[in-house]
Amino acid sequence: MGGIYVIDDMDEQPNWPNGHAEKAQDLVKQLEYREDFHLCKMNWSTGVILMTKIN
């Protein structure tokens, strides 16, 4: 089965608590290594990641 995963607010925001930027970066690194998804980072609005599941 396929699927779509969308994450927004991935660009650092001034209201993020201390340490949140590092957590967001770690999440992106983990997602980039997945081989069961295609990942597209978009420099749009506050930062969007679109992932599609590979069948």
mmCIF entry with sequence, helices, sheets and N, C-alpha, C, O atoms, coordinates in Angstrom:
data_MODEL
# 
_entry.id   MODEL 
# 
_entity.id                         1 
_entity.type                       polymer 
_entity.pdbx_number_of_molecules   1 
# 
_entity_poly.entity_id                      1 
_entity_poly.type                           'polypeptide(L)' 
_entity_poly.nstd_linkage                   no 
_entity_poly.nstd_monomer                   no 
_entity_poly.pdbx_seq_one_letter_code       MGGIYVIDDMDEQPNWPNGHAEKAQDLVKQLEYREDFHLCKMNWSTGVILMTKIN 
_entity_poly.pdbx_seq_one_letter_code_can   MGGIYVIDDMDEQPNWPNGHAEKAQDLVKQLEYREDFHLCKMNWSTGVILMTKIN 
_entity_poly.pdbx_strand_id                 A 
# 
loop_
_entity_poly_seq.entity_id 
_entity_poly_seq.num 
_entity_poly_seq.mon_id 
_entity_poly_seq.hetero 
1 1  MET n 
1 2  GLY n 
1 3  GLY n 
1 4  ILE n 
1 5  TYR n 
1 6  VAL n 
1 7  ILE n 
1 8  ASP n 
1 9  ASP n 
1 10 MET n 
1 11 ASP n 
1 12 GLU n 
1 13 GLN n 
1 14 PRO n 
1 15 ASN n 
1 16 TRP n 
1 17 PRO n 
1 18 ASN n 
1 19 GLY n 
1 20 HIS n 
1 21 ALA n 
1 22 GLU n 
1 23 LYS n 
1 24 ALA n 
1 25 GLN n 
1 26 ASP n 
1 27 LEU n 
1 28 VAL n 
1 29 LYS n 
1 30 GLN n 
1 31 LEU n 
1 32 GLU n 
1 33 TYR n 
1 34 ARG n 
1 35 GLU n 
1 36 ASP n 
1 37 PHE n 
1 38 HIS n 
1 39 LEU n 
1 40 CYS n 
1 41 LYS n 
1 42 MET n 
1 43 ASN n 
1 44 TRP n 
1 45 SER n 
1 46 THR n 
1 47 GLY n 
1 48 VAL n 
1 49 ILE n 
1 50 LEU n 
1 51 MET n 
1 52 THR n 
1 53 LYS n 
1 54 ILE n 
1 55 ASN n 
# 
_struct_asym.id          A 
_struct_asym.entity_id   1 
# 
_struct_conf.conf_type_id            HELX_P 
_struct_conf.id                      HELX_P1 
_struct_conf.pdbx_PDB_helix_id       AA1 
_struct_conf.beg_label_comp_id       HIS 
_struct_conf.beg_label_asym_id       A 
_struct_conf.beg_label_seq_id        20 
_struct_conf.pdbx_beg_PDB_ins_code   ? 
_struct_conf.end_label_comp_id       GLU 
_struct_conf.end_label_asym_id       A 
_struct_conf.end_label_seq_id        32 
_struct_conf.pdbx_end_PDB_ins_code   ? 
_struct_conf.beg_auth_comp_id        HIS 
_struct_conf.beg_auth_asym_id        A 
_struct_conf.beg_auth_seq_id         20 
_struct_conf.end_auth_comp_id        GLU 
_struct_conf.end_auth_asym_id        A 
_struct_conf.end_auth_seq_id         32 
_struct_conf.pdbx_PDB_helix_class    1 
_struct_conf.details                 ? 
_struct_conf.pdbx_PDB_helix_length   13 
# 
_struct_conf_type.id          HELX_P 
_struct_conf_type.criteria    ? 
_struct_conf_type.reference   ? 
# 
_struct_sheet.id               AA1 
_struct_sheet.type             ? 
_struct_sheet.number_strands   3 
_struct_sheet.details          ? 
# 
loop_
_struct_sheet_order.sheet_id 
_struct_sheet_order.range_id_1 
_struct_sheet_order.range_id_2 
_struct_sheet_order.offset 
_struct_sheet_order.sense 
AA1 1 2 ? anti-parallel 
AA1 2 3 ? anti-parallel 
# 
loop_
_struct_sheet_range.sheet_id 
_struct_sheet_range.id 
_struct_sheet_range.beg_label_comp_id 
_struct_sheet_range.beg_label_asym_id 
_struct_sheet_range.beg_label_seq_id 
_struct_sheet_range.pdbx_beg_PDB_ins_code 
_struct_sheet_range.end_label_comp_id 
_struct_sheet_range.end_label_asym_id 
_struct_sheet_range.end_label_seq_id 
_struct_sheet_range.pdbx_end_PDB_ins_code 
_struct_sheet_range.beg_auth_comp_id 
_struct_sheet_range.beg_auth_asym_id 
_struct_sheet_range.beg_auth_seq_id 
_struct_sheet_range.end_auth_comp_id 
_struct_sheet_range.end_auth_asym_id 
_struct_sheet_range.end_auth_seq_id 
AA1 1 ILE A 4  ? ASP A 8  ? ILE A 4  ASP A 8  
AA1 2 VAL A 48 ? LYS A 53 ? VAL A 48 LYS A 53 
AA1 3 PHE A 37 ? MET A 42 ? PHE A 37 MET A 42 
# 
loop_
_atom_site.group_PDB 
_atom_site.id 
_atom_site.type_symbol 
_atom_site.label_atom_id 
_atom_site.label_alt_id 
_atom_site.label_comp_id 
_atom_site.label_asym_id 
_atom_site.label_entity_id 
_atom_site.label_seq_id 
_atom_site.pdbx_PDB_ins_code 
_atom_site.Cartn_x 
_atom_site.Cartn_y 
_atom_site.Cartn_z 
_atom_site.occupancy 
_atom_site.B_iso_or_equiv 
_atom_site.pdbx_formal_charge 
_atom_site.auth_seq_id 
_atom_site.auth_comp_id 
_atom_site.auth_asym_id 
_atom_site.auth_atom_id 
_atom_site.pdbx_PDB_model_num 
ATOM 1   N N  . MET A 1 1  ? 0.825  -1.175 0.000  1.00 0.00 ? 1  MET A N  1 
ATOM 2   C CA . MET A 1 1  ? 0.000  0.000  0.000  1.00 0.00 ? 1  MET A CA 1 
ATOM 3   C C  . MET A 1 1  ? 0.879  1.252  0.000  1.00 0.00 ? 1  MET A C  1 
ATOM 4   O O  . MET A 1 1  ? 1.950  1.255  0.606  1.00 0.00 ? 1  MET A O  1 
ATOM 5   N N  . GLY A 1 2  ? 0.446  2.281  -0.655 1.00 0.00 ? 2  GLY A N  1 
ATOM 6   C CA . GLY A 1 2  ? 1.154  3.553  -0.668 1.00 0.00 ? 2  GLY A CA 1 
ATOM 7   C C  . GLY A 1 2  ? 0.660  4.455  0.446  1.00 0.00 ? 2  GLY A C  1 
ATOM 8   O O  . GLY A 1 2  ? -0.215 4.078  1.226  1.00 0.00 ? 2  GLY A O  1 
ATOM 9   N N  . GLY A 1 3  ? 1.213  5.614  0.511  1.00 0.00 ? 3  GLY A N  1 
ATOM 10  C CA . GLY A 1 3  ? 0.781  6.583  1.505  1.00 0.00 ? 3  GLY A CA 1 
ATOM 11  C C  . GLY A 1 3  ? 1.528  7.890  1.325  1.00 0.00 ? 3  GLY A C  1 
ATOM 12  O O  . GLY A 1 3  ? 2.524  7.960  0.605  1.00 0.00 ? 3  GLY A O  1 
ATOM 13  N N  . ILE A 1 4  ? 1.038  8.911  1.979  1.00 0.00 ? 4  ILE A N  1 
ATOM 14  C CA . ILE A 1 4  ? 1.645  10.238 1.930  1.00 0.00 ? 4  ILE A CA 1 
ATOM 15  C C  . ILE A 1 4  ? 1.846  10.710 3.367  1.00 0.00 ? 4  ILE A C  1 
ATOM 16  O O  . ILE A 1 4  ? 0.974  10.527 4.217  1.00 0.00 ? 4  ILE A O  1 
ATOM 17  N N  . TYR A 1 5  ? 3.006  11.321 3.634  1.00 0.00 ? 5  TYR A N  1 
ATOM 18  C CA . TYR A 1 5  ? 3.326  11.869 4.942  1.00 0.00 ? 5  TYR A CA 1 
ATOM 19  C C  . TYR A 1 5  ? 3.777  13.306 4.719  1.00 0.00 ? 5  TYR A C  1 
ATOM 20  O O  . TYR A 1 5  ? 4.711  13.549 3.956  1.00 0.00 ? 5  TYR A O  1 
ATOM 21  N N  . VAL A 1 6  ? 3.122  14.264 5.378  1.00 0.00 ? 6  VAL A N  1 
ATOM 22  C CA . VAL A 1 6  ? 3.449  15.682 5.232  1.00 0.00 ? 6  VAL A CA 1 
ATOM 23  C C  . VAL A 1 6  ? 3.809  16.241 6.602  1.00 0.00 ? 6  VAL A C  1 
ATOM 24  O O  . VAL A 1 6  ? 3.089  16.027 7.577  1.00 0.00 ? 6  VAL A O  1 
ATOM 25  N N  . ILE A 1 7  ? 4.930  16.957 6.671  1.00 0.00 ? 7  ILE A N  1 
ATOM 26  C CA . ILE A 1 7  ? 5.367  17.610 7.901  1.00 0.00 ? 7  ILE A CA 1 
ATOM 27  C C  . ILE A 1 7  ? 5.559  19.089 7.582  1.00 0.00 ? 7  ILE A C  1 
ATOM 28  O O  . ILE A 1 7  ? 6.185  19.434 6.580  1.00 0.00 ? 7  ILE A O  1 
ATOM 29  N N  . ASP A 1 8  ? 5.021  19.961 8.432  1.00 0.00 ? 8  ASP A N  1 
ATOM 30  C CA . ASP A 1 8  ? 5.244  21.390 8.207  1.00 0.00 ? 8  ASP A CA 1 
ATOM 31  C C  . ASP A 1 8  ? 6.008  21.990 9.387  1.00 0.00 ? 8  ASP A C  1 
ATOM 32  O O  . ASP A 1 8  ? 6.289  21.310 10.375 1.00 0.00 ? 8  ASP A O  1 
ATOM 33  N N  . ASP A 1 9  ? 6.333  23.258 9.267  1.00 0.00 ? 9  ASP A N  1 
ATOM 34  C CA . ASP A 1 9  ? 7.091  23.996 10.282 1.00 0.00 ? 9  ASP A CA 1 
ATOM 35  C C  . ASP A 1 9  ? 8.463  23.371 10.539 1.00 0.00 ? 9  ASP A C  1 
ATOM 36  O O  . ASP A 1 9  ? 8.900  23.271 11.686 1.00 0.00 ? 9  ASP A O  1 
ATOM 37  N N  . MET A 1 10 ? 9.135  22.954 9.475  1.00 0.00 ? 10 MET A N  1 
ATOM 38  C CA . MET A 1 10 ? 10.448 22.333 9.629  1.00 0.00 ? 10 MET A CA 1 
ATOM 39  C C  . MET A 1 10 ? 11.597 23.337 9.596  1.00 0.00 ? 10 MET A C  1 
ATOM 40  O O  . MET A 1 10 ? 12.726 22.985 9.940  1.00 0.00 ? 10 MET A O  1 
ATOM 41  N N  . ASP A 1 11 ? 11.335 24.577 9.190  1.00 0.00 ? 11 ASP A N  1 
ATOM 42  C CA . ASP A 1 11 ? 12.356 25.619 9.310  1.00 0.00 ? 11 ASP A CA 1 
ATOM 43  C C  . ASP A 1 11 ? 12.273 26.178 10.724 1.00 0.00 ? 11 ASP A C  1 
ATOM 44  O O  . ASP A 1 11 ? 11.186 26.339 11.278 1.00 0.00 ? 11 ASP A O  1 
ATOM 45  N N  . GLU A 1 12 ? 13.431 26.468 11.297 1.00 0.00 ? 12 GLU A N  1 
ATOM 46  C CA . GLU A 1 12 ? 13.473 26.940 12.676 1.00 0.00 ? 12 GLU A CA 1 
ATOM 47  C C  . GLU A 1 12 ? 12.576 28.163 12.875 1.00 0.00 ? 12 GLU A C  1 
ATOM 48  O O  . GLU A 1 12 ? 12.598 29.109 12.089 1.00 0.00 ? 12 GLU A O  1 
ATOM 49  N N  . GLN A 1 13 ? 11.796 28.113 13.938 1.00 0.00 ? 13 GLN A N  1 
ATOM 50  C CA . GLN A 1 13 ? 10.847 29.176 14.260 1.00 0.00 ? 13 GLN A CA 1 
ATOM 51  C C  . GLN A 1 13 ? 11.293 29.889 15.535 1.00 0.00 ? 13 GLN A C  1 
ATOM 52  O O  . GLN A 1 13 ? 11.864 29.259 16.425 1.00 0.00 ? 13 GLN A O  1 
ATOM 53  N N  . PRO A 1 14 ? 11.041 31.189 15.634 1.00 0.00 ? 14 PRO A N  1 
ATOM 54  C CA . PRO A 1 14 ? 11.467 31.926 16.831 1.00 0.00 ? 14 PRO A CA 1 
ATOM 55  C C  . PRO A 1 14 ? 10.776 31.467 18.113 1.00 0.00 ? 14 PRO A C  1 
ATOM 56  O O  . PRO A 1 14 ? 11.301 31.691 19.204 1.00 0.00 ? 14 PRO A O  1 
ATOM 57  N N  . ASN A 1 15 ? 9.620  30.837 18.005 1.00 0.00 ? 15 ASN A N  1 
ATOM 58  C CA . ASN A 1 15 ? 8.894  30.401 19.202 1.00 0.00 ? 15 ASN A CA 1 
ATOM 59  C C  . ASN A 1 15 ? 9.233  28.967 19.624 1.00 0.00 ? 15 ASN A C  1 
ATOM 60  O O  . ASN A 1 15 ? 8.645  28.452 20.575 1.00 0.00 ? 15 ASN A O  1 
ATOM 61  N N  . TRP A 1 16 ? 10.173 28.318 18.929 1.00 0.00 ? 16 TRP A N  1 
ATOM 62  C CA . TRP A 1 16 ? 10.554 26.963 19.324 1.00 0.00 ? 16 TRP A CA 1 
ATOM 63  C C  . TRP A 1 16 ? 11.271 26.993 20.666 1.00 0.00 ? 16 TRP A C  1 
ATOM 64  O O  . TRP A 1 16 ? 12.066 27.899 20.917 1.00 0.00 ? 16 TRP A O  1 
ATOM 65  N N  . PRO A 1 17 ? 11.007 26.023 21.529 1.00 0.00 ? 17 PRO A N  1 
ATOM 66  C CA . PRO A 1 17 ? 11.743 25.949 22.802 1.00 0.00 ? 17 PRO A CA 1 
ATOM 67  C C  . PRO A 1 17 ? 13.191 25.529 22.557 1.00 0.00 ? 17 PRO A C  1 
ATOM 68  O O  . PRO A 1 17 ? 13.522 24.987 21.502 1.00 0.00 ? 17 PRO A O  1 
ATOM 69  N N  . ASN A 1 18 ? 14.032 25.783 23.527 1.00 0.00 ? 18 ASN A N  1 
ATOM 70  C CA . ASN A 1 18 ? 15.442 25.383 23.425 1.00 0.00 ? 18 ASN A CA 1 
ATOM 71  C C  . ASN A 1 18 ? 15.546 23.892 23.155 1.00 0.00 ? 18 ASN A C  1 
ATOM 72  O O  . ASN A 1 18 ? 14.865 23.085 23.788 1.00 0.00 ? 18 ASN A O  1 
ATOM 73  N N  . GLY A 1 19 ? 16.406 23.532 22.210 1.00 0.00 ? 19 GLY A N  1 
ATOM 74  C CA . GLY A 1 19 ? 16.641 22.132 21.877 1.00 0.00 ? 19 GLY A CA 1 
ATOM 75  C C  . GLY A 1 19 ? 15.731 21.576 20.801 1.00 0.00 ? 19 GLY A C  1 
ATOM 76  O O  . GLY A 1 19 ? 15.992 20.490 20.283 1.00 0.00 ? 19 GLY A O  1 
ATOM 77  N N  . HIS A 1 20 ? 14.675 22.283 20.451 1.00 0.00 ? 20 HIS A N  1 
ATOM 78  C CA . HIS A 1 20 ? 13.730 21.751 19.460 1.00 0.00 ? 20 HIS A CA 1 
ATOM 79  C C  . HIS A 1 20 ? 14.338 21.715 18.055 1.00 0.00 ? 20 HIS A C  1 
ATOM 80  O O  . HIS A 1 20 ? 14.045 20.801 17.285 1.00 0.00 ? 20 HIS A O  1 
ATOM 81  N N  . ALA A 1 21 ? 15.168 22.683 17.715 1.00 0.00 ? 21 ALA A N  1 
ATOM 82  C CA . ALA A 1 21 ? 15.793 22.697 16.389 1.00 0.00 ? 21 ALA A CA 1 
ATOM 83  C C  . ALA A 1 21 ? 16.634 21.442 16.176 1.00 0.00 ? 21 ALA A C  1 
ATOM 84  O O  . ALA A 1 21 ? 16.613 20.860 15.091 1.00 0.00 ? 21 ALA A O  1 
ATOM 85  N N  . GLU A 1 22 ? 17.364 21.028 17.189 1.00 0.00 ? 22 GLU A N  1 
ATOM 86  C CA . GLU A 1 22 ? 18.187 19.811 17.077 1.00 0.00 ? 22 GLU A CA 1 
ATOM 87  C C  . GLU A 1 22 ? 17.306 18.581 16.909 1.00 0.00 ? 22 GLU A C  1 
ATOM 88  O O  . GLU A 1 22 ? 17.647 17.672 16.152 1.00 0.00 ? 22 GLU A O  1 
ATOM 89  N N  . LYS A 1 23 ? 16.182 18.546 17.604 1.00 0.00 ? 23 LYS A N  1 
ATOM 90  C CA . LYS A 1 23 ? 15.253 17.412 17.465 1.00 0.00 ? 23 LYS A CA 1 
ATOM 91  C C  . LYS A 1 23 ? 14.681 17.358 16.053 1.00 0.00 ? 23 LYS A C  1 
ATOM 92  O O  . LYS A 1 23 ? 14.545 16.279 15.477 1.00 0.00 ? 23 LYS A O  1 
ATOM 93  N N  . ALA A 1 24 ? 14.347 18.515 15.498 1.00 0.00 ? 24 ALA A N  1 
ATOM 94  C CA . ALA A 1 24 ? 13.815 18.561 14.136 1.00 0.00 ? 24 ALA A CA 1 
ATOM 95  C C  . ALA A 1 24 ? 14.874 18.092 13.139 1.00 0.00 ? 24 ALA A C  1 
ATOM 96  O O  . ALA A 1 24 ? 14.565 17.340 12.215 1.00 0.00 ? 24 ALA A O  1 
ATOM 97  N N  . GLN A 1 25 ? 16.107 18.530 13.321 1.00 0.00 ? 25 GLN A N  1 
ATOM 98  C CA . GLN A 1 25 ? 17.197 18.102 12.427 1.00 0.00 ? 25 GLN A CA 1 
ATOM 99  C C  . GLN A 1 25 ? 17.423 16.598 12.525 1.00 0.00 ? 25 GLN A C  1 
ATOM 100 O O  . GLN A 1 25 ? 17.650 15.937 11.512 1.00 0.00 ? 25 GLN A O  1 
ATOM 101 N N  . ASP A 1 26 ? 17.362 16.056 13.734 1.00 0.00 ? 26 ASP A N  1 
ATOM 102 C CA . ASP A 1 26 ? 17.530 14.608 13.914 1.00 0.00 ? 26 ASP A CA 1 
ATOM 103 C C  . ASP A 1 26 ? 16.403 13.842 13.223 1.00 0.00 ? 26 ASP A C  1 
ATOM 104 O O  . ASP A 1 26 ? 16.647 12.804 12.608 1.00 0.00 ? 26 ASP A O  1 
ATOM 105 N N  . LEU A 1 27 ? 15.184 14.340 13.320 1.00 0.00 ? 27 LEU A N  1 
ATOM 106 C CA . LEU A 1 27 ? 14.057 13.694 12.646 1.00 0.00 ? 27 LEU A CA 1 
ATOM 107 C C  . LEU A 1 27 ? 14.274 13.666 11.142 1.00 0.00 ? 27 LEU A C  1 
ATOM 108 O O  . LEU A 1 27 ? 14.056 12.636 10.503 1.00 0.00 ? 27 LEU A O  1 
ATOM 109 N N  . VAL A 1 28 ? 14.701 14.783 10.571 1.00 0.00 ? 28 VAL A N  1 
ATOM 110 C CA . VAL A 1 28 ? 14.933 14.842 9.125  1.00 0.00 ? 28 VAL A CA 1 
ATOM 111 C C  . VAL A 1 28 ? 16.008 13.836 8.722  1.00 0.00 ? 28 VAL A C  1 
ATOM 112 O O  . VAL A 1 28 ? 15.855 13.139 7.719  1.00 0.00 ? 28 VAL A O  1 
ATOM 113 N N  . LYS A 1 29 ? 17.079 13.752 9.483  1.00 0.00 ? 29 LYS A N  1 
ATOM 114 C CA . LYS A 1 29 ? 18.142 12.785 9.175  1.00 0.00 ? 29 LYS A CA 1 
ATOM 115 C C  . LYS A 1 29 ? 17.617 11.357 9.188  1.00 0.00 ? 29 LYS A C  1 
ATOM 116 O O  . LYS A 1 29 ? 17.952 10.558 8.314  1.00 0.00 ? 29 LYS A O  1 
ATOM 117 N N  . GLN A 1 30 ? 16.787 11.036 10.191 1.00 0.00 ? 30 GLN A N  1 
ATOM 118 C CA . GLN A 1 30 ? 16.210 9.687  10.267 1.00 0.00 ? 30 GLN A CA 1 
ATOM 119 C C  . GLN A 1 30 ? 15.318 9.406  9.069  1.00 0.00 ? 30 GLN A C  1 
ATOM 120 O O  . GLN A 1 30 ? 15.365 8.316  8.500  1.00 0.00 ? 30 GLN A O  1 
ATOM 121 N N  . LEU A 1 31 ? 14.511 10.380 8.687  1.00 0.00 ? 31 LEU A N  1 
ATOM 122 C CA . LEU A 1 31 ? 13.595 10.188 7.562  1.00 0.00 ? 31 LEU A CA 1 
ATOM 123 C C  . LEU A 1 31 ? 14.356 10.069 6.245  1.00 0.00 ? 31 LEU A C  1 
ATOM 124 O O  . LEU A 1 31 ? 13.940 9.318  5.362  1.00 0.00 ? 31 LEU A O  1 
ATOM 125 N N  . GLU A 1 32 ? 15.460 10.794 6.098  1.00 0.00 ? 32 GLU A N  1 
ATOM 126 C CA . GLU A 1 32 ? 16.249 10.741 4.858  1.00 0.00 ? 32 GLU A CA 1 
ATOM 127 C C  . GLU A 1 32 ? 16.843 9.355  4.610  1.00 0.00 ? 32 GLU A C  1 
ATOM 128 O O  . GLU A 1 32 ? 17.064 8.980  3.459  1.00 0.00 ? 32 GLU A O  1 
ATOM 129 N N  . TYR A 1 33 ? 17.100 8.598  5.657  1.00 0.00 ? 33 TYR A N  1 
ATOM 130 C CA . TYR A 1 33 ? 17.702 7.274  5.506  1.00 0.00 ? 33 TYR A CA 1 
ATOM 131 C C  . TYR A 1 33 ? 16.693 6.166  5.226  1.00 0.00 ? 33 TYR A C  1 
ATOM 132 O O  . TYR A 1 33 ? 17.077 5.035  4.928  1.00 0.00 ? 33 TYR A O  1 
ATOM 133 N N  . ARG A 1 34 ? 15.414 6.485  5.322  1.00 0.00 ? 34 ARG A N  1 
ATOM 134 C CA . ARG A 1 34 ? 14.397 5.473  5.055  1.00 0.00 ? 34 ARG A CA 1 
ATOM 135 C C  . ARG A 1 34 ? 14.391 5.124  3.572  1.00 0.00 ? 34 ARG A C  1 
ATOM 136 O O  . ARG A 1 34 ? 14.434 6.007  2.715  1.00 0.00 ? 34 ARG A O  1 
ATOM 137 N N  . GLU A 1 35 ? 14.339 3.852  3.285  1.00 0.00 ? 35 GLU A N  1 
ATOM 138 C CA . GLU A 1 35 ? 14.331 3.402  1.898  1.00 0.00 ? 35 GLU A CA 1 
ATOM 139 C C  . GLU A 1 35 ? 12.931 3.049  1.417  1.00 0.00 ? 35 GLU A C  1 
ATOM 140 O O  . GLU A 1 35 ? 12.748 2.688  0.255  1.00 0.00 ? 35 GLU A O  1 
ATOM 141 N N  . ASP A 1 36 ? 11.945 3.149  2.298  1.00 0.00 ? 36 ASP A N  1 
ATOM 142 C CA . ASP A 1 36 ? 10.575 2.808  1.925  1.00 0.00 ? 36 ASP A CA 1 
ATOM 143 C C  . ASP A 1 36 ? 9.740  4.052  1.604  1.00 0.00 ? 36 ASP A C  1 
ATOM 144 O O  . ASP A 1 36 ? 8.529  3.952  1.411  1.00 0.00 ? 36 ASP A O  1 
ATOM 145 N N  . PHE A 1 37 ? 10.381 5.217  1.548  1.00 0.00 ? 37 PHE A N  1 
ATOM 146 C CA . PHE A 1 37 ? 9.724  6.474  1.208  1.00 0.00 ? 37 PHE A CA 1 
ATOM 147 C C  . PHE A 1 37 ? 10.584 7.278  0.251  1.00 0.00 ? 37 PHE A C  1 
ATOM 148 O O  . PHE A 1 37 ? 11.811 7.191  0.292  1.00 0.00 ? 37 PHE A O  1 
ATOM 149 N N  . HIS A 1 38 ? 9.951  8.056  -0.606 1.00 0.00 ? 38 HIS A N  1 
ATOM 150 C CA . HIS A 1 38 ? 10.620 9.134  -1.337 1.00 0.00 ? 38 HIS A CA 1 
ATOM 151 C C  . HIS A 1 38 ? 10.397 10.388 -0.513 1.00 0.00 ? 38 HIS A C  1 
ATOM 152 O O  . HIS A 1 38 ? 9.295  10.610 -0.012 1.00 0.00 ? 38 HIS A O  1 
ATOM 153 N N  . LEU A 1 39 ? 11.427 11.212 -0.363 1.00 0.00 ? 39 LEU A N  1 
ATOM 154 C CA . LEU A 1 39 ? 11.342 12.404 0.474  1.00 0.00 ? 39 LEU A CA 1 
ATOM 155 C C  . LEU A 1 39 ? 11.644 13.642 -0.359 1.00 0.00 ? 39 LEU A C  1 
ATOM 156 O O  . LEU A 1 39 ? 12.580 13.647 -1.159 1.00 0.00 ? 39 LEU A O  1 
ATOM 157 N N  . CYS A 1 40 ? 10.851 14.686 -0.170 1.00 0.00 ? 40 CYS A N  1 
ATOM 158 C CA . CYS A 1 40 ? 11.063 15.960 -0.861 1.00 0.00 ? 40 CYS A CA 1 
ATOM 159 C C  . CYS A 1 40 ? 10.980 17.083 0.164  1.00 0.00 ? 40 CYS A C  1 
ATOM 160 O O  . CYS A 1 40 ? 9.932  17.305 0.770  1.00 0.00 ? 40 CYS A O  1 
ATOM 161 N N  . LYS A 1 41 ? 12.095 17.795 0.354  1.00 0.00 ? 41 LYS A N  1 
ATOM 162 C CA . LYS A 1 41 ? 12.103 18.963 1.247  1.00 0.00 ? 41 LYS A CA 1 
ATOM 163 C C  . LYS A 1 41 ? 11.776 20.190 0.416  1.00 0.00 ? 41 LYS A C  1 
ATOM 164 O O  . LYS A 1 41 ? 12.390 20.429 -0.623 1.00 0.00 ? 41 LYS A O  1 
ATOM 165 N N  . MET A 1 42 ? 10.810 20.963 0.878  1.00 0.00 ? 42 MET A N  1 
ATOM 166 C CA . MET A 1 42 ? 10.386 22.150 0.136  1.00 0.00 ? 42 MET A CA 1 
ATOM 167 C C  . MET A 1 42 ? 10.685 23.404 0.949  1.00 0.00 ? 42 MET A C  1 
ATOM 168 O O  . MET A 1 42 ? 10.292 23.520 2.109  1.00 0.00 ? 42 MET A O  1 
ATOM 169 N N  . ASN A 1 43 ? 11.383 24.330 0.322  1.00 0.00 ? 43 ASN A N  1 
ATOM 170 C CA . ASN A 1 43 ? 11.670 25.616 0.945  1.00 0.00 ? 43 ASN A CA 1 
ATOM 171 C C  . ASN A 1 43 ? 10.489 26.542 0.659  1.00 0.00 ? 43 ASN A C  1 
ATOM 172 O O  . ASN A 1 43 ? 10.583 27.474 -0.139 1.00 0.00 ? 43 ASN A O  1 
ATOM 173 N N  . TRP A 1 44 ? 9.390  26.262 1.326  1.00 0.00 ? 44 TRP A N  1 
ATOM 174 C CA . TRP A 1 44 ? 8.142  26.979 1.097  1.00 0.00 ? 44 TRP A CA 1 
ATOM 175 C C  . TRP A 1 44 ? 7.499  27.267 2.451  1.00 0.00 ? 44 TRP A C  1 
ATOM 176 O O  . TRP A 1 44 ? 7.429  26.387 3.309  1.00 0.00 ? 44 TRP A O  1 
ATOM 177 N N  . SER A 1 45 ? 7.043  28.464 2.635  1.00 0.00 ? 45 SER A N  1 
ATOM 178 C CA . SER A 1 45 ? 6.393  28.892 3.867  1.00 0.00 ? 45 SER A CA 1 
ATOM 179 C C  . SER A 1 45 ? 7.338  28.648 5.046  1.00 0.00 ? 45 SER A C  1 
ATOM 180 O O  . SER A 1 45 ? 8.430  29.217 5.081  1.00 0.00 ? 45 SER A O  1 
ATOM 181 N N  . THR A 1 46 ? 6.946  27.825 5.999  1.00 0.00 ? 46 THR A N  1 
ATOM 182 C CA . THR A 1 46 ? 7.773  27.581 7.179  1.00 0.00 ? 46 THR A CA 1 
ATOM 183 C C  . THR A 1 46 ? 8.560  26.280 7.079  1.00 0.00 ? 46 THR A C  1 
ATOM 184 O O  . THR A 1 46 ? 9.063  25.769 8.080  1.00 0.00 ? 46 THR A O  1 
ATOM 185 N N  . GLY A 1 47 ? 8.662  25.749 5.862  1.00 0.00 ? 47 GLY A N  1 
ATOM 186 C CA . GLY A 1 47 ? 9.406  24.510 5.648  1.00 0.00 ? 47 GLY A CA 1 
ATOM 187 C C  . GLY A 1 47 ? 8.479  23.312 5.661  1.00 0.00 ? 47 GLY A C  1 
ATOM 188 O O  . GLY A 1 47 ? 7.833  23.028 6.670  1.00 0.00 ? 47 GLY A O  1 
ATOM 189 N N  . VAL A 1 48 ? 8.415  22.614 4.547  1.00 0.00 ? 48 VAL A N  1 
ATOM 190 C CA . VAL A 1 48 ? 7.521  21.475 4.406  1.00 0.00 ? 48 VAL A CA 1 
ATOM 191 C C  . VAL A 1 48 ? 8.317  20.284 3.902  1.00 0.00 ? 48 VAL A C  1 
ATOM 192 O O  . VAL A 1 48 ? 9.191  20.429 3.047  1.00 0.00 ? 48 VAL A O  1 
ATOM 193 N N  . ILE A 1 49 ? 8.017  19.121 4.425  1.00 0.00 ? 49 ILE A N  1 
ATOM 194 C CA . ILE A 1 49 ? 8.572  17.860 3.913  1.00 0.00 ? 49 ILE A CA 1 
ATOM 195 C C  . ILE A 1 49 ? 7.388  17.020 3.450  1.00 0.00 ? 49 ILE A C  1 
ATOM 196 O O  . ILE A 1 49 ? 6.411  16.833 4.175  1.00 0.00 ? 49 ILE A O  1 
ATOM 197 N N  . LEU A 1 50 ? 7.502  16.523 2.231  1.00 0.00 ? 50 LEU A N  1 
ATOM 198 C CA . LEU A 1 50 ? 6.499  15.632 1.665  1.00 0.00 ? 50 LEU A CA 1 
ATOM 199 C C  . LEU A 1 50 ? 7.161  14.299 1.407  1.00 0.00 ? 50 LEU A C  1 
ATOM 200 O O  . LEU A 1 50 ? 8.208  14.221 0.765  1.00 0.00 ? 50 LEU A O  1 
ATOM 201 N N  . MET A 1 51 ? 6.534  13.245 1.918  1.00 0.00 ? 51 MET A N  1 
ATOM 202 C CA . MET A 1 51 ? 7.067  11.901 1.706  1.00 0.00 ? 51 MET A CA 1 
ATOM 203 C C  . MET A 1 51 ? 5.979  11.039 1.092  1.00 0.00 ? 51 MET A C  1 
ATOM 204 O O  . MET A 1 51 ? 4.809  11.148 1.458  1.00 0.00 ? 51 MET A O  1 
ATOM 205 N N  . THR A 1 52 ? 6.369  10.178 0.155  1.00 0.00 ? 52 THR A N  1 
ATOM 206 C CA . THR A 1 52 ? 5.433  9.217  -0.423 1.00 0.00 ? 52 THR A CA 1 
ATOM 207 C C  . THR A 1 52 ? 5.976  7.810  -0.212 1.00 0.00 ? 52 THR A C  1 
ATOM 208 O O  . THR A 1 52 ? 7.168  7.559  -0.391 1.00 0.00 ? 52 THR A O  1 
ATOM 209 N N  . LYS A 1 53 ? 5.110  6.917  0.163  1.00 0.00 ? 53 LYS A N  1 
ATOM 210 C CA . LYS A 1 53 ? 5.467  5.533  0.438  1.00 0.00 ? 53 LYS A CA 1 
ATOM 211 C C  . LYS A 1 53 ? 5.740  4.806  -0.852 1.00 0.00 ? 53 LYS A C  1 
ATOM 212 O O  . LYS A 1 53 ? 4.974  4.924  -1.808 1.00 0.00 ? 53 LYS A O  1 
ATOM 213 N N  . ILE A 1 54 ? 6.815  4.059  -0.893 1.00 0.00 ? 54 ILE A N  1 
ATOM 214 C CA . ILE A 1 54 ? 7.144  3.227  -2.040 1.00 0.00 ? 54 ILE A CA 1 
ATOM 215 C C  . ILE A 1 54 ? 6.472  1.872  -1.855 1.00 0.00 ? 54 ILE A C  1 
ATOM 216 O O  . ILE A 1 54 ? 6.596  1.246  -0.803 1.00 0.00 ? 54 ILE A O  1 
ATOM 217 N N  . ASN A 1 55 ? 5.769  1.432  -2.872 1.00 0.00 ? 55 ASN A N  1 
ATOM 218 C CA . ASN A 1 55 ? 5.086  0.129  -2.789 1.00 0.00 ? 55 ASN A CA 1 
ATOM 219 C C  . ASN A 1 55 ? 6.060  -0.998 -2.841 1.00 0.00 ? 55 ASN A C  1 
ATOM 220 O O  . ASN A 1 55 ? 5.662  -2.161 -2.783 1.00 0.00 ? 55 ASN A O  1 
# 
